[in-house]
Amino acid sequence: MTDVLKRELKDGLLVLTMNRPKRKNALNPDLTLALRDATAAAAMDPEVRAVLLTGAGGAFCVGGDVKAMNEGQGRDAPVGERMHALRDRMNASRYLHEMEKPTIAAIEGAAAGAGLSLALACDFRICAEDAKITTAFAKVGLSGDYGGTFFLTHLLGAAKARELYLLSPVLSGAEAAQMGLVTRAVPAAALMQEATAFAARLAAGPTLTYGRVKRNIAAAEAGGSLGECFDEEARNHTLSAQTHDHREAAAAFVEKRAPAFTGT
């Protein structure tokens, strides 16, 4: 049986491909658990310097498997048990957002519901111009999971998050790029080439420093004071100054050459 999540690591870039193409990579229990475990492992693996998340078969991910929902799968379990299981699986979004290395979503076709939430959890979203982006939850009588309300509110503000969740419009990738929902929209035929090249540049960068930048931004996201932000920046800047990559970048600047980062 084909793995529901394919993993490929090359030159520090881990490509995770959701692989249920006949169901447009709809999230079933096997796929959600595989995503949770793979993103947790990537966060801790020093060989992984960036993560690229994508989907097989011309779709990113349509979110939860509505066909399975209609069949009532899992409905008989106690509410508390179902909440605990969902909360555990949702950690895939947390790992993508919080891991101290860059994460990138390559979006073609549909990105809907929890699939969109997973893309929003990433640091960057490279999207096909003709992709179809929608929160989708309200259309199936659900309120949303995998952190989508958090990420949308922080990206676009509460008013826009309300609009996109309550009205659930379908946006093209080009429209999503115009409003800042995705990082960049590119022609569909060039998507994987553009996204892989984008991700590979990050995988070849100063990994420890990227992680500390993400810590600084996380502190700002959490609503800390300016003084607390200063403390976090001072700590991370000082630690970054002690890395091999900083010394290499400084030497490369003086020698007028491109730096060769090792992620250390």
Order of alpha helices (4+ residues) and beta strands (2+ residues): beta-beta-alpha-beta-alpha-alpha-alpha-beta-beta-alpha-beta-beta-alpha-alpha-beta-alpha-beta-alpha-alpha-alpha-alpha
